[in-house]
Amino acid sequence: MSHSGLNCDLVLLGKEPKRPSVYILAPPEHKEGDKMTLTCYVKDFYPKEVFVSWLADDEPVTLGYSYNTSLPIHNDKYFSVYSQLTVDHSEWKSGTVFSCVVYHESIDEKMRVLTRSIDDNIDKAGVINLSMNTPASCKD
């Protein structure tokens, strides 16, 4: 069957991608020897595909750590996920900097990821630190 002369364009109806807000939450105080849980909350993004990973002192977490990320939670118009990293109390108190790294298509191509970092020296009121690795070619 021929459709000569027809101009068929596929139009995708949908929302514009929305960049997530990323928060990292400090664990409550624990006793020596306890495991501690850091929580990364990735909020209000679209579309729902997202990847969350963790770093310890700028290196990917390895076998000594345990982390998991929830499936995307649909909340009205957007999606959210929680990711939790379990660490030893001694590692937390040693000054190791833990970072939650979020990859999402809405994040500017120059940045590629959103990273939030935390260590034991933060203000317990909930200050959130932001760290970004910018390639040398992007620096003036």
MODELLER restraints for C-alpha pairs under 7 A, 6 or more apart:
rsr = mdl.restraints
at = mdl.atoms
rsr.add(forms.Gaussian(group=physical.xy_distance, feature=features.Distance(at['CA:17:A'], at['CA:46:A']), mean=5.03, stdev=0.5))
rsr.add(forms.Gaussian(group=physical.xy_distance, feature=features.Distance(at['CA:17:A'], at['CA:47:A']), mean=5.96, stdev=0.5))
rsr.add(forms.Gaussian(group=physical.xy_distance, feature=features.Distance(at['CA:17:A'], at['CA:106:A']), mean=5.29, stdev=0.5))
rsr.add(forms.Gaussian(group=physical.xy_distance, feature=features.Distance(at['CA:18:A'], at['CA:45:A']), mean=4.97, stdev=0.5))
rsr.add(forms.Gaussian(group=physical.xy_distance, feature=features.Distance(at['CA:18:A'], at['CA:46:A']), mean=4.87, stdev=0.5))
rsr.add(forms.Gaussian(group=physical.xy_distance, feature=features.Distance(at['CA:18:A'], at['CA:106:A']), mean=5.68, stdev=0.5))
rsr.add(forms.Gaussian(group=physical.xy_distance, feature=features.Distance(at['CA:19:A'], at['CA:45:A']), mean=5.37, stdev=0.5))
rsr.add(forms.Gaussian(group=physical.xy_distance, feature=features.Distance(at['CA:19:A'], at['CA:106:A']), mean=4.90, stdev=0.5))
rsr.add(forms.Gaussian(group=physical.xy_distance, feature=features.Distance(at['CA:19:A'], at['CA:107:A']), mean=5.81, stdev=0.5))
rsr.add(forms.Gaussian(group=physical.xy_distance, feature=features.Distance(at['CA:20:A'], at['CA:42:A']), mean=6.08, stdev=0.5))
rsr.add(forms.Gaussian(group=physical.xy_distance, feature=features.Distance(at['CA:20:A'], at['CA:43:A']), mean=5.37, stdev=0.5))
rsr.add(forms.Gaussian(group=physical.xy_distance, feature=features.Distance(at['CA:20:A'], at['CA:44:A']), mean=5.36, stdev=0.5))
rsr.add(forms.Gaussian(group=physical.xy_distance, feature=features.Distance(at['CA:20:A'], at['CA:45:A']), mean=4.44, stdev=0.5))
rsr.add(forms.Gaussian(group=physical.xy_distance, feature=features.Distance(at['CA:21:A'], at['CA:42:A']), mean=5.81, stdev=0.5))
rsr.add(forms.Gaussian(group=physical.xy_distance, feature=features.Distance(at['CA:21:A'], at['CA:43:A']), mean=5.10, stdev=0.5))
rsr.add(forms.Gaussian(group=physical.xy_distance, feature=features.Distance(at['CA:21:A'], at['CA:44:A']), mean=6.61, stdev=0.5))
rsr.add(forms.Gaussian(group=physical.xy_distance, feature=features.Distance(at['CA:22:A'], at['CA:41:A']), mean=5.75, stdev=0.5))
rsr.add(forms.Gaussian(group=physical.xy_distance, feature=features.Distance(at['CA:22:A'], at['CA:42:A']), mean=4.61, stdev=0.5))
rsr.add(forms.Gaussian(group=physical.xy_distance, feature=features.Distance(at['CA:22:A'], at['CA:43:A']), mean=6.28, stdev=0.5))
rsr.add(forms.Gaussian(group=physical.xy_distance, feature=features.Distance(at['CA:23:A'], at['CA:40:A']), mean=5.67, stdev=0.5))
rsr.add(forms.Gaussian(group=physical.xy_distance, feature=features.Distance(at['CA:23:A'], at['CA:41:A']), mean=5.10, stdev=0.5))
rsr.add(forms.Gaussian(group=physical.xy_distance, feature=features.Distance(at['CA:23:A'], at['CA:42:A']), mean=6.54, stdev=0.5))
rsr.add(forms.Gaussian(group=physical.xy_distance, feature=features.Distance(at['CA:23:A'], at['CA:116:A']), mean=6.87, stdev=0.5))
rsr.add(forms.Gaussian(group=physical.xy_distance, feature=features.Distance(at['CA:24:A'], at['CA:39:A']), mean=5.70, stdev=0.5))
rsr.add(forms.Gaussian(group=physical.xy_distance, feature=features.Distance(at['CA:24:A'], at['CA:40:A']), mean=4.38, stdev=0.5))
rsr.add(forms.Gaussian(group=physical.xy_distance, feature=features.Distance(at['CA:24:A'], at['CA:41:A']), mean=6.25, stdev=0.5))
rsr.add(forms.Gaussian(group=physical.xy_distance, feature=features.Distance(at['CA:24:A'], at['CA:116:A']), mean=6.29, stdev=0.5))
rsr.add(forms.Gaussian(group=physical.xy_distance, feature=features.Distance(at['CA:24:A'], at['CA:128:A']), mean=6.75, stdev=0.5))
rsr.add(forms.Gaussian(group=physical.xy_distance, feature=features.Distance(at['CA:25:A'], at['CA:38:A']), mean=6.07, stdev=0.5))
rsr.add(forms.Gaussian(group=physical.xy_distance, feature=features.Distance(at['CA:25:A'], at['CA:39:A']), mean=5.16, stdev=0.5))
rsr.add(forms.Gaussian(group=physical.xy_distance, feature=features.Distance(at['CA:25:A'], at['CA:40:A']), mean=6.30, stdev=0.5))
rsr.add(forms.Gaussian(group=physical.xy_distance, feature=features.Distance(at['CA:26:A'], at['CA:38:A']), mean=5.80, stdev=0.5))
rsr.add(forms.Gaussian(group=physical.xy_distance, feature=features.Distance(at['CA:27:A'], at['CA:36:A']), mean=6.28, stdev=0.5))
rsr.add(forms.Gaussian(group=physical.xy_distance, feature=features.Distance(at['CA:27:A'], at['CA:37:A']), mean=5.73, stdev=0.5))
rsr.add(forms.Gaussian(group=physical.xy_distance, feature=features.Distance(at['CA:27:A'], at['CA:38:A']), mean=5.53, stdev=0.5))
rsr.add(forms.Gaussian(group=physical.xy_distance, feature=features.Distance(at['CA:32:A'], at['CA:89:A']), mean=6.01, stdev=0.5))
rsr.add(forms.Gaussian(group=physical.xy_distance, feature=features.Distance(at['CA:33:A'], at['CA:89:A']), mean=5.84, stdev=0.5))
rsr.add(forms.Gaussian(group=physical.xy_distance, feature=features.Distance(at['CA:34:A'], at['CA:88:A']), mean=6.41, stdev=0.5))
rsr.add(forms.Gaussian(group=physical.xy_distance, feature=features.Distance(at['CA:34:A'], at['CA:89:A']), mean=5.52, stdev=0.5))
rsr.add(forms.Gaussian(group=physical.xy_distance, feature=features.Distance(at['CA:35:A'], at['CA:86:A']), mean=6.42, stdev=0.5))
rsr.add(forms.Gaussian(group=physical.xy_distance, feature=features.Distance(at['CA:35:A'], at['CA:87:A']), mean=5.58, stdev=0.5))
rsr.add(forms.Gaussian(group=physical.xy_distance, feature=features.Distance(at['CA:35:A'], at['CA:88:A']), mean=4.60, stdev=0.5))
rsr.add(forms.Gaussian(group=physical.xy_distance, feature=features.Distance(at['CA:35:A'], at['CA:89:A']), mean=5.52, stdev=0.5))
rsr.add(forms.Gaussian(group=physical.xy_distance, feature=features.Distance(at['CA:36:A'], at['CA:86:A']), mean=5.50, stdev=0.5))
rsr.add(forms.Gaussian(group=physical.xy_distance, feature=features.Distance(at['CA:36:A'], at['CA:87:A']), mean=5.23, stdev=0.5))
rsr.add(forms.Gaussian(group=physical.xy_distance, feature=features.Distance(at['CA:36:A'], at['CA:88:A']), mean=6.03, stdev=0.5))
rsr.add(forms.Gaussian(group=physical.xy_distance, feature=features.Distance(at['CA:36:A'], at['CA:89:A']), mean=5.96, stdev=0.5))
rsr.add(forms.Gaussian(group=physical.xy_distance, feature=features.Distance(at['CA:37:A'], at['CA:84:A']), mean=6.28, stdev=0.5))
rsr.add(forms.Gaussian(group=physical.xy_distance, feature=features.Distance(at['CA:37:A'], at['CA:85:A']), mean=5.51, stdev=0.5))
rsr.add(forms.Gaussian(group=physical.xy_distance, feature=features.Distance(at['CA:37:A'], at['CA:86:A']), mean=4.48, stdev=0.5))
rsr.add(forms.Gaussian(group=physical.xy_distance, feature=features.Distance(at['CA:37:A'], at['CA:87:A']), mean=6.36, stdev=0.5))
rsr.add(forms.Gaussian(group=physical.xy_distance, feature=features.Distance(at['CA:38:A'], at['CA:84:A']), mean=5.55, stdev=0.5))
rsr.add(forms.Gaussian(group=physical.xy_distance, feature=features.Distance(at['CA:38:A'], at['CA:85:A']), mean=5.17, stdev=0.5))
rsr.add(forms.Gaussian(group=physical.xy_distance, feature=features.Distance(at['CA:38:A'], at['CA:86:A']), mean=6.45, stdev=0.5))
rsr.add(forms.Gaussian(group=physical.xy_distance, feature=features.Distance(at['CA:39:A'], at['CA:82:A']), mean=6.80, stdev=0.5))
rsr.add(forms.Gaussian(group=physical.xy_distance, feature=features.Distance(at['CA:39:A'], at['CA:83:A']), mean=5.76, stdev=0.5))
rsr.add(forms.Gaussian(group=physical.xy_distance, feature=features.Distance(at['CA:39:A'], at['CA:84:A']), mean=4.53, stdev=0.5))
rsr.add(forms.Gaussian(group=physical.xy_distance, feature=features.Distance(at['CA:39:A'], at['CA:85:A']), mean=6.55, stdev=0.5))
rsr.add(forms.Gaussian(group=physical.xy_distance, feature=features.Distance(at['CA:40:A'], at['CA:82:A']), mean=5.71, stdev=0.5))
rsr.add(forms.Gaussian(group=physical.xy_distance, feature=features.Distance(at['CA:40:A'], at['CA:83:A']), mean=5.07, stdev=0.5))
rsr.add(forms.Gaussian(group=physical.xy_distance, feature=features.Distance(at['CA:40:A'], at['CA:84:A']), mean=6.27, stdev=0.5))
rsr.add(forms.Gaussian(group=physical.xy_distance, feature=features.Distance(at['CA:40:A'], at['CA:100:A']), mean=6.31, stdev=0.5))
rsr.add(forms.Gaussian(group=physical.xy_distance, feature=features.Distance(at['CA:41:A'], at['CA:81:A']), mean=6.14, stdev=0.5))
rsr.add(forms.Gaussian(group=physical.xy_distance, feature=features.Distance(at['CA:41:A'], at['CA:82:A']), mean=4.74, stdev=0.5))
rsr.add(forms.Gaussian(group=physical.xy_distance, feature=features.Distance(at['CA:41:A'], at['CA:83:A']), mean=6.60, stdev=0.5))
rsr.add(forms.Gaussian(group=physical.xy_distance, feature=features.Distance(at['CA:42:A'], at['CA:80:A']), mean=5.47, stdev=0.5))
rsr.add(forms.Gaussian(group=physical.xy_distance, feature=features.Distance(at['CA:42:A'], at['CA:81:A']), mean=5.27, stdev=0.5))
rsr.add(forms.Gaussian(group=physical.xy_distance, feature=features.Distance(at['CA:42:A'], at['CA:82:A']), mean=6.24, stdev=0.5))
rsr.add(forms.Gaussian(group=physical.xy_distance, feature=features.Distance(at['CA:43:A'], at['CA:79:A']), mean=6.66, stdev=0.5))
rsr.add(forms.Gaussian(group=physical.xy_distance, feature=features.Distance(at['CA:43:A'], at['CA:80:A']), mean=4.42, stdev=0.5))
rsr.add(forms.Gaussian(group=physical.xy_distance, feature=features.Distance(at['CA:43:A'], at['CA:81:A']), mean=6.65, stdev=0.5))
rsr.add(forms.Gaussian(group=physical.xy_distance, feature=features.Distance(at['CA:44:A'], at['CA:78:A']), mean=4.93, stdev=0.5))
rsr.add(forms.Gaussian(group=physical.xy_distance, feature=features.Distance(at['CA:44:A'], at['CA:79:A']), mean=5.15, stdev=0.5))
rsr.add(forms.Gaussian(group=physical.xy_distance, feature=features.Distance(at['CA:44:A'], at['CA:80:A']), mean=5.48, stdev=0.5))
rsr.add(forms.Gaussian(group=physical.xy_distance, feature=features.Distance(at['CA:45:A'], at['CA:78:A']), mean=5.37, stdev=0.5))
rsr.add(forms.Gaussian(group=physical.xy_distance, feature=features.Distance(at['CA:45:A'], at['CA:79:A']), mean=5.23, stdev=0.5))
rsr.add(forms.Gaussian(group=physical.xy_distance, feature=features.Distance(at['CA:45:A'], at['CA:80:A']), mean=6.55, stdev=0.5))
rsr.add(forms.Gaussian(group=physical.xy_distance, feature=features.Distance(at['CA:46:A'], at['CA:78:A']), mean=5.61, stdev=0.5))
rsr.add(forms.Gaussian(group=physical.xy_distance, feature=features.Distance(at['CA:46:A'], at['CA:79:A']), mean=6.28, stdev=0.5))
rsr.add(forms.Gaussian(group=physical.xy_distance, feature=features.Distance(at['CA:48:A'], at['CA:72:A']), mean=6.38, stdev=0.5))
rsr.add(forms.Gaussian(group=physical.xy_distance, feature=features.Distance(at['CA:48:A'], at['CA:79:A']), mean=5.84, stdev=0.5))
rsr.add(forms.Gaussian(group=physical.xy_distance, feature=features.Distance(at['CA:49:A'], at['CA:104:A']), mean=6.97, stdev=0.5))
rsr.add(forms.Gaussian(group=physical.xy_distance, feature=features.Distance(at['CA:50:A'], at['CA:103:A']), mean=5.94, stdev=0.5))
rsr.add(forms.Gaussian(group=physical.xy_distance, feature=features.Distance(at['CA:50:A'], at['CA:104:A']), mean=5.09, stdev=0.5))
rsr.add(forms.Gaussian(group=physical.xy_distance, feature=features.Distance(at['CA:51:A'], at['CA:102:A']), mean=5.87, stdev=0.5))
rsr.add(forms.Gaussian(group=physical.xy_distance, feature=features.Distance(at['CA:51:A'], at['CA:103:A']), mean=5.12, stdev=0.5))
rsr.add(forms.Gaussian(group=physical.xy_distance, feature=features.Distance(at['CA:51:A'], at['CA:104:A']), mean=6.75, stdev=0.5))
rsr.add(forms.Gaussian(group=physical.xy_distance, feature=features.Distance(at['CA:52:A'], at['CA:100:A']), mean=6.95, stdev=0.5))
rsr.add(forms.Gaussian(group=physical.xy_distance, feature=features.Distance(at['CA:52:A'], at['CA:101:A']), mean=5.65, stdev=0.5))
rsr.add(forms.Gaussian(group=physical.xy_distance, feature=features.Distance(at['CA:52:A'], at['CA:102:A']), mean=4.69, stdev=0.5))
rsr.add(forms.Gaussian(group=physical.xy_distance, feature=features.Distance(at['CA:52:A'], at['CA:103:A']), mean=6.42, stdev=0.5))
rsr.add(forms.Gaussian(group=physical.xy_distance, feature=features.Distance(at['CA:53:A'], at['CA:100:A']), mean=5.99, stdev=0.5))
rsr.add(forms.Gaussian(group=physical.xy_distance, feature=features.Distance(at['CA:53:A'], at['CA:101:A']), mean=5.21, stdev=0.5))
rsr.add(forms.Gaussian(group=physical.xy_distance, feature=features.Distance(at['CA:53:A'], at['CA:102:A']), mean=6.70, stdev=0.5))
rsr.add(forms.Gaussian(group=physical.xy_distance, feature=features.Distance(at['CA:54:A'], at['CA:60:A']), mean=6.12, stdev=0.5))
rsr.add(forms.Gaussian(group=physical.xy_distance, feature=features.Distance(at['CA:54:A'], at['CA:61:A']), mean=5.96, stdev=0.5))
rsr.add(forms.Gaussian(group=physical.xy_distance, feature=features.Distance(at['CA:54:A'], at['CA:99:A']), mean=5.56, stdev=0.5))
rsr.add(forms.Gaussian(group=physical.xy_distance, feature=features.Distance(at['CA:54:A'], at['CA:100:A']), mean=4.72, stdev=0.5))
rsr.add(forms.Gaussian(group=physical.xy_distance, feature=features.Distance(at['CA:54:A'], at['CA:101:A']), mean=5.90, stdev=0.5))
rsr.add(forms.Gaussian(group=physical.xy_distance, feature=features.Distance(at['CA:55:A'], at['CA:61:A']), mean=5.21, stdev=0.5))
rsr.add(forms.Gaussian(group=physical.xy_distance, feature=features.Distance(at['CA:55:A'], at['CA:98:A']), mean=5.61, stdev=0.5))
rsr.add(forms.Gaussian(group=physical.xy_distance, feature=features.Distance(at['CA:55:A'], at['CA:99:A']), mean=4.95, stdev=0.5))
rsr.add(forms.Gaussian(group=physical.xy_distance, feature=features.Distance(at['CA:55:A'], at['CA:100:A']), mean=6.56, stdev=0.5))
rsr.add(forms.Gaussian(group=physical.xy_distance, feature=features.Distance(at['CA:56:A'], at['CA:96:A']), mean=6.46, stdev=0.5))
rsr.add(forms.Gaussian(group=physical.xy_distance, feature=features.Distance(at['CA:56:A'], at['CA:97:A']), mean=5.76, stdev=0.5))
rsr.add(forms.Gaussian(group=physical.xy_distance, feature=features.Distance(at['CA:56:A'], at['CA:98:A']), mean=4.64, stdev=0.5))
rsr.add(forms.Gaussian(group=physical.xy_distance, feature=features.Distance(at['CA:56:A'], at['CA:99:A']), mean=6.49, stdev=0.5))
rsr.add(forms.Gaussian(group=physical.xy_distance, feature=features.Distance(at['CA:57:A'], at['CA:96:A']), mean=5.85, stdev=0.5))
rsr.add(forms.Gaussian(group=physical.xy_distance, feature=features.Distance(at['CA:57:A'], at['CA:97:A']), mean=4.97, stdev=0.5))
rsr.add(forms.Gaussian(group=physical.xy_distance, feature=features.Distance(at['CA:57:A'], at['CA:98:A']), mean=6.23, stdev=0.5))
rsr.add(forms.Gaussian(group=physical.xy_distance, feature=features.Distance(at['CA:65:A'], at['CA:86:A']), mean=6.27, stdev=0.5))
rsr.add(forms.Gaussian(group=physical.xy_distance, feature=features.Distance(at['CA:65:A'], at['CA:87:A']), mean=6.13, stdev=0.5))
rsr.add(forms.Gaussian(group=physical.xy_distance, feature=features.Distance(at['CA:66:A'], at['CA:85:A']), mean=5.84, stdev=0.5))
rsr.add(forms.Gaussian(group=physical.xy_distance, feature=features.Distance(at['CA:66:A'], at['CA:86:A']), mean=5.37, stdev=0.5))
rsr.add(forms.Gaussian(group=physical.xy_distance, feature=features.Distance(at['CA:67:A'], at['CA:84:A']), mean=5.40, stdev=0.5))
rsr.add(forms.Gaussian(group=physical.xy_distance, feature=features.Distance(at['CA:67:A'], at['CA:85:A']), mean=4.25, stdev=0.5))
rsr.add(forms.Gaussian(group=physical.xy_distance, feature=features.Distance(at['CA:67:A'], at['CA:86:A']), mean=6.14, stdev=0.5))
rsr.add(forms.Gaussian(group=physical.xy_distance, feature=features.Distance(at['CA:68:A'], at['CA:83:A']), mean=5.59, stdev=0.5))
rsr.add(forms.Gaussian(group=physical.xy_distance, feature=features.Distance(at['CA:68:A'], at['CA:84:A']), mean=5.61, stdev=0.5))
rsr.add(forms.Gaussian(group=physical.xy_distance, feature=features.Distance(at['CA:68:A'], at['CA:85:A']), mean=6.85, stdev=0.5))
rsr.add(forms.Gaussian(group=physical.xy_distance, feature=features.Distance(at['CA:69:A'], at['CA:81:A']), mean=6.89, stdev=0.5))
rsr.add(forms.Gaussian(group=physical.xy_distance, feature=features.Distance(at['CA:69:A'], at['CA:82:A']), mean=5.68, stdev=0.5))
rsr.add(forms.Gaussian(group=physical.xy_distance, feature=features.Distance(at['CA:69:A'], at['CA:83:A']), mean=4.03, stdev=0.5))
rsr.add(forms.Gaussian(group=physical.xy_distance, feature=features.Distance(at['CA:69:A'], at['CA:84:A']), mean=6.45, stdev=0.5))
rsr.add(forms.Gaussian(group=physical.xy_distance, feature=features.Distance(at['CA:70:A'], at['CA:81:A']), mean=5.58, stdev=0.5))
rsr.add(forms.Gaussian(group=physical.xy_distance, feature=features.Distance(at['CA:70:A'], at['CA:82:A']), mean=5.48, stdev=0.5))
rsr.add(forms.Gaussian(group=physical.xy_distance, feature=features.Distance(at['CA:70:A'], at['CA:83:A']), mean=6.30, stdev=0.5))
rsr.add(forms.Gaussian(group=physical.xy_distance, feature=features.Distance(at['CA:71:A'], at['CA:81:A']), mean=6.41, stdev=0.5))
rsr.add(forms.Gaussian(group=physical.xy_distance, feature=features.Distance(at['CA:72:A'], at['CA:79:A']), mean=5.84, stdev=0.5))
rsr.add(forms.Gaussian(group=physical.xy_distance, feature=features.Distance(at['CA:72:A'], at['CA:80:A']), mean=5.54, stdev=0.5))
rsr.add(forms.Gaussian(group=physical.xy_distance, feature=features.Distance(at['CA:72:A'], at['CA:81:A']), mean=5.08, stdev=0.5))
rsr.add(forms.Gaussian(group=physical.xy_distance, feature=features.Distance(at['CA:73:A'], at['CA:79:A']), mean=5.32, stdev=0.5))
rsr.add(forms.Gaussian(group=physical.xy_distance, feature=features.Distance(at['CA:73:A'], at['CA:80:A']), mean=5.16, stdev=0.5))
rsr.add(forms.Gaussian(group=physical.xy_distance, feature=features.Distance(at['CA:73:A'], at['CA:81:A']), mean=6.11, stdev=0.5))
rsr.add(forms.Gaussian(group=physical.xy_distance, feature=features.Distance(at['CA:74:A'], at['CA:80:A']), mean=6.69, stdev=0.5))
rsr.add(forms.Gaussian(group=physical.xy_distance, feature=features.Distance(at['CA:92:A'], at['CA:119:A']), mean=6.89, stdev=0.5))
rsr.add(forms.Gaussian(group=physical.xy_distance, feature=features.Distance(at['CA:92:A'], at['CA:120:A']), mean=6.10, stdev=0.5))
rsr.add(forms.Gaussian(group=physical.xy_distance, feature=features.Distance(at['CA:93:A'], at['CA:120:A']), mean=5.91, stdev=0.5))
rsr.add(forms.Gaussian(group=physical.xy_distance, feature=features.Distance(at['CA:95:A'], at['CA:119:A']), mean=6.09, stdev=0.5))
rsr.add(forms.Gaussian(group=physical.xy_distance, feature=features.Distance(at['CA:95:A'], at['CA:120:A']), mean=6.03, stdev=0.5))
rsr.add(forms.Gaussian(group=physical.xy_distance, feature=features.Distance(at['CA:96:A'], at['CA:119:A']), mean=6.18, stdev=0.5))
rsr.add(forms.Gaussian(group=physical.xy_distance, feature=features.Distance(at['CA:97:A'], at['CA:117:A']), mean=6.56, stdev=0.5))
rsr.add(forms.Gaussian(group=physical.xy_distance, feature=features.Distance(at['CA:97:A'], at['CA:118:A']), mean=5.70, stdev=0.5))
rsr.add(forms.Gaussian(group=physical.xy_distance, feature=features.Distance(at['CA:97:A'], at['CA:119:A']), mean=4.76, stdev=0.5))
rsr.add(forms.Gaussian(group=physical.xy_distance, feature=features.Distance(at['CA:98:A'], at['CA:117:A']), mean=5.51, stdev=0.5))
rsr.add(forms.Gaussian(group=physical.xy_distance, feature=features.Distance(at['CA:98:A'], at['CA:118:A']), mean=5.40, stdev=0.5))
rsr.add(forms.Gaussian(group=physical.xy_distance, feature=features.Distance(at['CA:98:A'], at['CA:119:A']), mean=6.21, stdev=0.5))
rsr.add(forms.Gaussian(group=physical.xy_distance, feature=features.Distance(at['CA:99:A'], at['CA:115:A']), mean=6.40, stdev=0.5))
rsr.add(forms.Gaussian(group=physical.xy_distance, feature=features.Distance(at['CA:99:A'], at['CA:116:A']), mean=5.44, stdev=0.5))
rsr.add(forms.Gaussian(group=physical.xy_distance, feature=features.Distance(at['CA:99:A'], at['CA:117:A']), mean=4.09, stdev=0.5))
rsr.add(forms.Gaussian(group=physical.xy_distance, feature=features.Distance(at['CA:99:A'], at['CA:118:A']), mean=6.36, stdev=0.5))
rsr.add(forms.Gaussian(group=physical.xy_distance, feature=features.Distance(at['CA:100:A'], at['CA:115:A']), mean=5.60, stdev=0.5))
rsr.add(forms.Gaussian(group=physical.xy_distance, feature=features.Distance(at['CA:100:A'], at['CA:116:A']), mean=5.37, stdev=0.5))
rsr.add(forms.Gaussian(group=physical.xy_distance, feature=features.Distance(at['CA:100:A'], at['CA:117:A']), mean=6.39, stdev=0.5))
rsr.add(forms.Gaussian(group=physical.xy_distance, feature=features.Distance(at['CA:101:A'], at['CA:113:A']), mean=6.50, stdev=0.5))
rsr.add(forms.Gaussian(group=physical.xy_distance, feature=features.Distance(at['CA:101:A'], at['CA:114:A']), mean=5.80, stdev=0.5))
rsr.add(forms.Gaussian(group=physical.xy_distance, feature=features.Distance(at['CA:101:A'], at['CA:115:A']), mean=4.53, stdev=0.5))
rsr.add(forms.Gaussian(group=physical.xy_distance, feature=features.Distance(at['CA:101:A'], at['CA:116:A']), mean=6.77, stdev=0.5))
rsr.add(forms.Gaussian(group=physical.xy_distance, feature=features.Distance(at['CA:102:A'], at['CA:113:A']), mean=5.48, stdev=0.5))
rsr.add(forms.Gaussian(group=physical.xy_distance, feature=features.Distance(at['CA:102:A'], at['CA:114:A']), mean=5.12, stdev=0.5))
rsr.add(forms.Gaussian(group=physical.xy_distance, feature=features.Distance(at['CA:102:A'], at['CA:115:A']), mean=6.33, stdev=0.5))
rsr.add(forms.Gaussian(group=physical.xy_distance, feature=features.Distance(at['CA:103:A'], at['CA:112:A']), mean=6.76, stdev=0.5))
rsr.add(forms.Gaussian(group=physical.xy_distance, feature=features.Distance(at['CA:103:A'], at['CA:113:A']), mean=4.93, stdev=0.5))
rsr.add(forms.Gaussian(group=physical.xy_distance, feature=features.Distance(at['CA:103:A'], at['CA:114:A']), mean=6.78, stdev=0.5))
rsr.add(forms.Gaussian(group=physical.xy_distance, feature=features.Distance(at['CA:107:A'], at['CA:113:A']), mean=6.45, stdev=0.5))
rsr.add(forms.Gaussian(group=physical.xy_distance, feature=features.Distance(at['CA:115:A'], at['CA:130:A']), mean=6.39, stdev=0.5))
rsr.add(forms.Gaussian(group=physical.xy_distance, feature=features.Distance(at['CA:115:A'], at['CA:131:A']), mean=5.99, stdev=0.5))
rsr.add(forms.Gaussian(group=physical.xy_distance, feature=features.Distance(at['CA:115:A'], at['CA:132:A']), mean=6.44, stdev=0.5))
rsr.add(forms.Gaussian(group=physical.xy_distance, feature=features.Distance(at['CA:116:A'], at['CA:129:A']), mean=5.96, stdev=0.5))
rsr.add(forms.Gaussian(group=physical.xy_distance, feature=features.Distance(at['CA:116:A'], at['CA:130:A']), mean=4.94, stdev=0.5))
rsr.add(forms.Gaussian(group=physical.xy_distance, feature=features.Distance(at['CA:116:A'], at['CA:131:A']), mean=6.26, stdev=0.5))
rsr.add(forms.Gaussian(group=physical.xy_distance, feature=features.Distance(at['CA:117:A'], at['CA:129:A']), mean=5.47, stdev=0.5))
rsr.add(forms.Gaussian(group=physical.xy_distance, feature=features.Distance(at['CA:117:A'], at['CA:130:A']), mean=6.14, stdev=0.5))
rsr.add(forms.Gaussian(group=physical.xy_distance, feature=features.Distance(at['CA:117:A'], at['CA:131:A']), mean=6.68, stdev=0.5))
rsr.add(forms.Gaussian(group=physical.xy_distance, feature=features.Distance(at['CA:118:A'], at['CA:129:A']), mean=6.43, stdev=0.5))
